[in-house]
Amino acid sequence: MTKSIYILLLVFGMVLAPKISHAQVDFNKKPDDDLGDVEDTFQELFFEALKQKGIENYQRSADALLQCIEIDKSPAVLYFELGKNYTKLKNFGAAEDALKEAVSKDPENEWYLDELYGYYVSQNDLNKALKTVKQLVKYHPDYKEDLASLYVKMEKFDDALGILDELDNSQGVSVSRDMLRNRIYTITGRSKDRIKNLESRIDDNPKKESNYLALIYRYSENNDSEKAFKTAKELLKINPKSELVHLALYKFYLDKNNTPEAIKSMKVVVKSNTIKPNAKLKVLSDFVNFVKKHPEYEKDLVDATTLLDNKTNAKTLNDLARYHLNKNDKATALHYFQKALKLNSDNFETLKNVLLLHVDLQQYNDAVDKSNKAINKYPAQPLCYLINGVALNKLEQPKKALEALESGLDWIVDDIKMEADFYRQLGKAYELLNNTTKAQSFIEKANALQTKKID
């Protein structure tokens, strides 16, 4: 039931029903005494208060409620609504008084208690919040988690852990409670208690994968790699189809120089449909660094990247491209940079590498096409114009090259090397046009800038 419906029923139940049953008011009949007028006025004021609150005119809503109270101060809902208005108006003292009055008139009403509890939390009045939430626990066990959170804020960590243990035992573990539990362990430095709790979970439920994974993580966090490795192998023994465990096993095997097993685990990771892309990328990026030192495993790296879903790994594709670029394998580097660019077309660094490699690999038509598109997308990037000019010169289209280079010169800011490169390409274009005078002039400008840079 929504609050608005509840309020309407409450008003009609508390205000109208008694008068109907005792006075038997006929609302279709024009009242012949003052009682009908009072009832009509009360209703009009109350619904006006709800309307004004609905349009966020909280002061007018409060004024209407106060007029209702002058007519009949008994309905608790008046003070409940008044307290909410005062909270919006930041009249906190009056808000507390009104909400407390609502609770005193209807102490069993969960919503009134919840509003008062929320008010105390917003004011960081933890003692009063604690007292109120303890009352709410009677209605819903869910409030026990709020109780545990309050204990943490009050640094009553043992009390909080006691509540969390009670909830875990009765309801099973939950992500939100585990987050709060881990926060307590971190604040208090109780790493041993954290591990003991996870070990007991495995004892209680030896087939639940998440318990093992959490324990592996915490052992690793405490630099106890042997216990972490042992736990990972226990999980694999209990659940040979576990894929997540290979996230840990891969690294353990690699640290123990058991490269064949590490590679097996890595391939399980990259093929997995359950492991998140970011985790796959971390493993593959780590293996890229490993292969830099151990190039004999490059074939395994290629196999792993083939297995990986290319729709999720732009960062790793860039890493792979740079790895091959460092090996001077430009064709393979371009292949990976292009794949990365398809996944993240707004990465200018990747685009720059693609353009430069097209020129290095003498793929001038591709360089012209892509640099033209880059100029439209990044009109203030002089490098795009330079690459366009270089490629057009190589294709012996000097007039188009001059147009691109002259446009790009305007965008150069404090970059002597790039400016010199522009002048060289301008000289090349004029040379192709057999204008030796201008060609020589731009070459001299380029040389002068180069000398200036050296000085």
C-alpha positions as CSV (number, residue, x, y, z in Angstrom):
1,M,0.0,0.0,0.0
2,T,1.4,3.4,-0.9
3,K,1.8,6.1,1.7
4,S,-0.6,8.4,-0.2
5,I,-3.4,5.8,-0.2
6,Y,-2.6,5.0,3.5
7,I,-2.9,8.6,4.5
8,L,-6.3,8.9,2.7
9,L,-7.6,5.8,4.5
10,L,-6.2,7.0,7.8
11,V,-7.9,10.4,7.5
12,F,-11.2,8.9,6.6
13,G,-10.8,6.2,9.2
14,M,-9.8,8.5,12.1
15,V,-11.7,11.6,11.2
16,L,-14.7,10.7,9.1
17,A,-15.6,7.2,10.2
18,P,-16.3,8.0,13.9
19,K,-18.5,10.9,12.9
20,I,-20.3,8.8,10.4
21,S,-20.9,6.0,12.9
22,H,-21.9,8.2,15.7
23,A,-23.4,11.3,14.0
24,Q,-24.5,9.4,10.9
25,V,-23.6,12.4,8.6
26,D,-25.2,12.3,5.2
27,F,-22.6,14.0,2.9
28,N,-25.2,14.2,0.1
29,K,-27.4,16.4,2.3
30,K,-26.6,20.0,3.0
31,P,-25.7,20.3,6.7
32,D,-28.2,22.1,8.8
33,D,-25.8,22.9,11.7
34,D,-22.2,23.9,12.2
35,L,-20.9,20.2,12.4
36,G,-21.0,19.7,8.6
37,D,-19.2,23.0,8.0
38,V,-16.4,22.0,10.3
39,E,-16.0,18.6,8.7
40,D,-15.9,20.2,5.2
41,T,-13.4,22.8,6.3
42,F,-11.2,20.1,7.9
43,Q,-11.2,18.0,4.7
44,E,-10.6,21.0,2.4
45,L,-7.6,22.1,4.5
46,F,-6.1,18.7,4.7
47,F,-6.3,18.0,1.0
48,E,-5.1,21.5,0.3
49,A,-2.1,20.6,2.5
50,L,-1.4,17.5,0.5
51,K,-1.8,19.4,-2.8
52,Q,0.6,22.2,-1.7
53,K,3.2,19.6,-0.5
54,G,2.8,17.8,-3.9
55,I,3.9,21.1,-5.7
56,E,6.7,21.6,-3.1
57,N,5.1,24.6,-1.5
58,Y,5.9,23.3,2.0
59,Q,5.1,26.5,4.0
60,R,1.6,26.7,2.7
61,S,1.1,23.0,3.3
62,A,2.3,23.5,6.9
63,D,0.0,26.4,7.4
64,A,-3.0,24.4,6.2
65,L,-2.1,21.5,8.6
66,L,-1.8,23.9,11.5
67,Q,-5.4,25.1,10.7
68,C,-6.5,21.4,10.7
69,I,-4.9,21.0,14.1
70,E,-6.9,24.0,15.4
71,I,-10.1,22.2,14.3
72,D,-9.1,18.7,15.5
73,K,-5.7,18.0,17.1
74,S,-6.3,14.2,17.6
75,P,-5.3,12.7,14.1
76,A,-1.6,11.7,14.3
77,V,-1.3,12.0,10.5
78,L,-1.5,15.8,10.8
79,Y,1.7,15.9,12.8
80,F,3.3,13.3,10.6
81,E,2.7,15.5,7.5
82,L,3.6,18.6,9.4
83,G,7.0,17.1,10.5
84,K,7.8,16.2,6.9
85,N,7.0,19.8,5.8
86,Y,9.2,21.3,8.5
87,T,12.1,19.0,7.5
88,K,11.8,20.3,3.9
89,L,11.8,23.8,5.3
90,K,14.9,23.0,7.4
91,N,12.9,23.9,10.5
92,F,14.5,20.9,12.2
93,G,13.4,21.6,15.8
94,A,9.8,21.9,14.8
95,A,10.1,18.9,12.6
96,E,11.3,16.7,15.5
97,D,8.5,17.9,17.8
98,A,5.9,17.2,15.2
99,L,7.1,13.7,14.3
100,K,7.5,12.9,18.0
101,E,3.9,14.0,18.5
102,A,2.8,11.8,15.7
103,V,4.5,8.8,17.2
104,S,3.1,9.5,20.7
105,K,-0.4,9.6,19.3
106,D,0.1,6.4,17.3
107,P,3.2,4.6,18.7
108,E,2.6,1.4,16.8
109,N,2.7,3.1,13.4
110,E,5.8,1.9,11.6
111,W,5.8,4.8,9.1
112,Y,5.9,7.4,11.8
113,L,8.7,5.7,13.5
114,D,10.6,5.3,10.2
115,E,10.2,9.0,9.4
116,L,11.5,9.9,12.9
117,Y,14.4,7.5,12.5
118,G,15.3,9.0,9.1
119,Y,15.1,12.5,10.6
120,Y,17.6,11.5,13.4
121,V,19.9,9.9,10.9
122,S,19.9,13.1,8.7
123,Q,20.7,15.2,11.8
124,N,23.4,12.7,12.8
125,D,21.7,12.3,16.2
126,L,22.9,8.7,16.5
127,N,21.7,8.0,20.1
128,K,18.1,9.0,19.3
129,A,18.3,7.2,15.9
130,L,19.5,4.0,17.8
131,K,16.6,4.2,20.2
132,T,14.1,4.6,17.3
133,V,15.5,1.9,15.1
134,K,15.3,-0.6,18.0
135,Q,11.6,0.1,18.1
136,L,11.4,-0.5,14.3
137,V,13.1,-3.9,14.6
138,K,9.9,-5.2,16.1
139,Y,8.1,-4.6,12.8
140,H,10.7,-5.7,10.3
141,P,13.9,-7.7,10.8
142,D,15.4,-5.7,7.8
143,Y,15.8,-2.8,10.3
144,K,18.5,-4.9,12.0
145,E,20.9,-4.1,9.2
146,D,20.2,-0.4,9.9
147,L,20.9,-1.1,13.6
148,A,24.3,-2.7,12.6
149,S,25.1,0.4,10.5
150,L,24.4,2.7,13.4
151,Y,26.6,0.6,15.7
152,V,29.4,1.0,13.2
153,K,28.9,4.8,13.1
154,M,29.0,4.8,16.9
155,E,32.1,2.6,16.8
156,K,30.4,-0.2,18.6
157,F,31.9,-2.7,16.3
158,D,31.4,-5.9,18.5
159,D,27.7,-5.0,18.7
160,A,27.5,-4.5,14.9
161,L,29.3,-7.8,14.3
162,G,26.9,-9.6,16.6
163,I,23.9,-8.3,14.7
164,L,25.5,-9.3,11.4
165,D,26.3,-12.8,12.7
166,E,22.7,-13.1,13.8
167,L,21.3,-12.0,10.4
168,D,23.7,-14.3,8.5
169,N,22.7,-17.2,10.6
170,S,19.0,-16.6,10.2
171,Q,18.9,-15.3,6.6
172,G,22.1,-16.4,5.0
173,V,24.9,-14.0,3.9
174,S,24.2,-11.0,1.7
175,V,26.4,-8.6,-0.3
176,S,25.3,-5.5,1.6
177,R,26.0,-7.1,5.0
178,D,29.4,-8.5,3.8
179,M,30.3,-5.0,2.7
180,L,29.5,-3.7,6.2
181,R,31.3,-6.6,7.8
182,N,34.5,-6.0,5.7
183,R,34.3,-2.3,6.5
184,I,34.4,-3.2,10.2
185,Y,37.3,-5.6,9.7
186,T,39.2,-3.0,7.7
187,I,38.6,-0.2,10.3
188,T,39.6,-2.4,13.2
189,G,42.4,-4.2,11.5
190,R,40.9,-7.6,12.3
191,S,42.2,-9.5,9.3
192,K,42.4,-12.7,11.3
193,D,38.8,-12.4,12.2
194,R,37.9,-11.8,8.6
195,I,39.7,-14.9,7.5
196,K,38.3,-17.0,10.3
197,N,34.8,-15.9,9.3
198,L,35.5,-17.0,5.7
199,E,37.0,-20.3,6.8
200,S,33.9,-21.1,8.9
201,R,31.7,-20.4,5.9
202,I,33.6,-23.0,3.9
203,D,33.2,-25.4,6.8
204,D,29.4,-24.7,6.8
205,N,29.0,-24.8,3.0
206,P,32.0,-26.6,1.4
207,K,30.5,-26.5,-2.1
208,K,29.9,-22.7,-2.4
209,E,32.4,-21.3,-4.8
210,S,32.2,-17.7,-3.7
211,N,33.4,-18.6,-0.2
212,Y,36.6,-20.0,-1.6
213,L,37.1,-17.1,-3.9
214,A,36.7,-14.6,-1.1
215,L,39.2,-16.5,1.1
216,I,41.7,-16.7,-1.8
217,Y,41.5,-13.0,-2.1
218,R,41.9,-12.3,1.6
219,Y,44.9,-14.7,1.9
220,S,46.5,-13.0,-1.1
221,E,45.8,-9.6,0.5
222,N,47.7,-10.8,3.6
223,N,50.6,-12.0,1.5
224,D,49.9,-15.6,2.4
225,S,50.2,-16.9,-1.1
226,E,50.7,-20.5,-0.1
227,K,47.4,-20.7,1.7
228,A,45.7,-18.8,-1.2
229,F,47.2,-21.3,-3.7
230,K,46.1,-24.2,-1.5
231,T,42.6,-22.9,-1.3
232,A,42.4,-22.4,-5.0
233,K,43.5,-26.0,-5.6
234,E,40.8,-27.2,-3.1
235,L,38.2,-25.3,-5.0
236,L,39.3,-26.8,-8.3
237,K,39.2,-30.3,-6.7
238,I,35.6,-29.7,-5.4
239,N,34.5,-27.9,-8.5
240,P,36.7,-28.9,-11.5
241,K,34.5,-26.8,-13.8
242,S,35.1,-23.6,-11.9
243,E,36.4,-20.8,-14.2
244,L,36.8,-18.0,-11.7
245,V,39.4,-19.9,-9.8
246,H,41.7,-19.7,-12.8
247,L,42.0,-15.9,-12.2
248,A,44.0,-16.8,-9.2
249,L,45.6,-20.0,-10.4
250,Y,47.1,-18.3,-13.5
251,K,49.1,-15.9,-11.3
252,F,50.1,-18.5,-8.8
253,Y,51.4,-20.8,-11.5
254,L,53.3,-17.9,-13.1
255,D,54.9,-16.9,-9.8
256,K,56.0,-20.5,-9.4
257,N,57.5,-20.6,-12.9
258,N,55.0,-23.3,-13.9
259,T,54.4,-21.6,-17.2
260,P,52.5,-24.4,-19.0
261,E,49.9,-24.5,-16.2
262,A,49.7,-20.7,-16.1
263,I,49.0,-20.7,-19.9
264,K,46.2,-23.3,-19.4
265,S,44.6,-21.2,-16.7
266,M,45.0,-18.0,-18.8
267,K,43.2,-19.7,-21.8
268,V,40.3,-20.8,-19.5
269,V,40.0,-17.2,-18.3
270,V,39.9,-15.7,-21.8
271,K,37.4,-18.3,-23.1
272,S,35.1,-18.0,-20.1
273,N,31.5,-16.6,-20.5
274,T,31.2,-15.9,-16.8
275,I,34.4,-13.9,-16.2
276,K,34.0,-10.2,-16.6
277,P,35.9,-8.5,-19.5
278,N,37.9,-6.3,-17.2
279,A,39.3,-9.4,-15.4
280,K,40.2,-11.0,-18.7
281,L,42.0,-7.9,-19.8
282,K,44.0,-7.8,-16.6
283,V,45.2,-11.4,-17.1
284,L,46.0,-10.9,-20.8
285,S,47.8,-7.6,-20.2
286,D,49.8,-9.3,-17.5
287,F,50.7,-12.0,-20.0
288,V,51.8,-9.4,-22.5
289,N,54.3,-8.1,-20.0
290,F,55.5,-11.7,-19.3
291,V,56.0,-12.4,-23.0
292,K,58.2,-9.3,-23.4
293,K,60.7,-11.0,-21.1
294,H,60.0,-14.5,-22.4
295,P,59.4,-14.2,-26.2
296,E,59.4,-17.9,-26.6
297,Y,55.8,-17.9,-25.5
298,E,54.6,-15.4,-28.1
299,K,52.6,-18.1,-29.9
300,D,50.5,-18.6,-26.7
301,L,49.9,-14.9,-26.5
302,V,48.6,-14.9,-30.1
303,D,46.4,-17.9,-29.3
304,A,45.0,-16.2,-26.3
305,T,44.2,-12.9,-28.1
306,T,42.4,-14.9,-30.8
307,L,40.2,-16.5,-28.1
308,L,39.4,-13.2,-26.5
309,D,36.2,-11.4,-27.4
310,N,37.4,-8.4,-29.3
311,K,34.3,-6.4,-28.4
312,T,35.4,-5.9,-24.9
313,N,39.2,-5.3,-24.9
314,A,40.2,-2.0,-26.5
315,K,42.8,-1.4,-23.8
316,T,44.4,-4.8,-24.2
317,L,44.4,-4.4,-28.0
318,N,46.3,-1.2,-27.6
319,D,48.7,-3.0,-25.2
320,L,49.2,-5.8,-27.8
321,A,49.7,-3.2,-30.6
322,R,52.4,-1.4,-28.6
323,Y,54.1,-4.8,-27.8
324,H,54.3,-5.6,-31.5
325,L,55.4,-2.0,-32.3
326,N,58.3,-2.4,-29.9
327,K,59.3,-5.5,-31.8
328,N,59.2,-3.4,-35.0
329,D,56.3,-5.6,-36.3
330,K,54.4,-2.7,-37.7
331,A,51.9,-4.7,-39.7
332,T,50.7,-6.6,-36.6
333,A,50.7,-3.5,-34.5
334,L,48.5,-1.7,-37.1
335,H,46.1,-4.7,-37.0
336,Y,45.6,-4.4,-33.3
337,F,45.4,-0.6,-33.3
338,Q,42.7,-0.7,-35.9
339,K,40.7,-3.2,-33.9
340,A,41.1,-1.0,-30.8
341,L,40.0,2.1,-32.8
342,K,36.8,0.2,-33.9
343,L,36.0,-0.3,-30.2
344,N,36.8,3.2,-29.1
345,S,36.7,5.6,-32.1
346,D,37.2,8.7,-29.8
347,N,40.7,7.7,-28.7
348,F,42.9,10.1,-30.6
349,E,46.1,8.4,-29.4
350,T,45.0,5.2,-31.1
351,L,43.9,7.1,-34.3
352,K,47.3,8.8,-34.4
353,N,49.1,5.5,-34.3
354,V,46.9,4.1,-37.1
355,L,47.6,7.1,-39.3
356,L,51.4,7.0,-38.7
357,L,51.6,3.3,-39.3
358,H,49.7,3.6,-42.6
359,V,52.4,6.1,-43.7
360,D,55.2,3.9,-42.4
361,L,53.8,0.9,-44.2
362,Q,53.4,2.9,-47.4
363,Q,49.6,2.5,-47.3
364,Y,49.1,6.1,-48.6
365,N,45.6,5.8,-49.9
366,D,44.4,4.5,-46.5
367,A,46.4,7.3,-44.9
368,V,44.7,10.0,-47.0
369,D,41.2,8.6,-46.5
370,K,41.5,8.3,-42.7
371,S,43.4,11.6,-42.2
372,N,40.6,13.4,-44.2
373,K,38.0,11.9,-41.8
374,A,40.3,12.8,-38.9
375,I,40.5,16.4,-40.1
376,N,36.7,16.6,-40.1
377,K,36.5,15.2,-36.6
378,Y,39.5,16.9,-35.1
379,P,40.0,20.2,-37.1
380,A,42.4,21.7,-34.5
381,Q,44.8,18.7,-34.6
382,P,47.7,19.7,-36.9
383,L,49.1,16.2,-37.1
384,C,46.1,15.1,-39.1
385,Y,46.9,17.7,-41.8
386,L,50.6,16.8,-41.8
387,I,49.9,13.1,-42.3
388,N,47.4,14.0,-45.1
389,G,50.0,16.2,-46.7
390,V,52.7,13.5,-46.5
391,A,50.5,10.8,-48.0
392,L,49.3,13.1,-50.8
393,N,52.9,14.0,-51.6
394,K,53.7,10.3,-51.8
395,L,50.8,9.8,-54.2
396,E,52.2,12.8,-56.3
397,Q,49.2,15.0,-55.6
398,P,51.1,18.1,-54.6
399,K,48.2,20.7,-55.1
400,K,46.0,18.8,-52.6
401,A,49.0,18.4,-50.3
402,L,49.7,22.1,-50.3
403,E,46.0,22.8,-49.4
404,A,46.1,20.4,-46.5
405,L,49.5,21.6,-45.2
406,E,48.7,25.3,-45.4
407,S,45.5,24.7,-43.5
408,G,47.3,22.7,-40.8
409,L,50.0,25.4,-40.2
410,D,47.4,27.7,-38.6
411,W,46.8,25.1,-35.8
412,I,50.5,24.7,-34.7
413,V,51.2,26.1,-31.3
414,D,54.7,26.1,-29.8
415,D,55.8,22.9,-31.6
416,I,59.1,23.6,-33.5
417,K,59.6,20.1,-34.7
418,M,56.1,19.8,-36.2
419,E,56.4,23.2,-37.8
420,A,59.7,22.1,-39.4
421,D,58.0,18.9,-40.7
422,F,55.3,21.0,-42.3
423,Y,57.8,23.2,-44.0
424,R,59.7,20.1,-45.4
425,Q,56.4,18.7,-46.8
426,L,55.6,22.1,-48.3
427,G,59.0,22.1,-49.9
428,K,58.4,18.6,-51.2
429,A,55.0,19.7,-52.7
430,Y,56.5,22.7,-54.5
431,E,59.4,20.5,-55.7
432,L,56.8,18.2,-57.3
433,L,55.3,21.2,-58.9
434,N,58.7,22.2,-60.3
435,N,58.7,25.5,-58.3
436,T,62.3,25.2,-57.1
437,T,62.4,28.7,-55.6
438,K,59.5,28.1,-53.1
439,A,60.7,24.6,-52.5
440,Q,64.2,25.8,-51.5
441,S,62.6,28.6,-49.3
442,F,60.6,26.1,-47.3
443,I,63.5,23.7,-46.9
444,E,65.6,26.6,-45.5
445,K,62.8,27.5,-43.1
446,A,62.7,23.9,-41.9
447,N,66.5,23.8,-41.4
448,A,66.4,27.1,-39.6
449,L,63.8,25.8,-37.1
450,Q,65.8,22.5,-36.7
451,T,68.9,24.6,-35.9
452,K,66.9,26.7,-33.4
453,K,65.7,23.6,-31.7
454,I,69.2,22.2,-31.3
455,D,70.4,25.6,-29.9
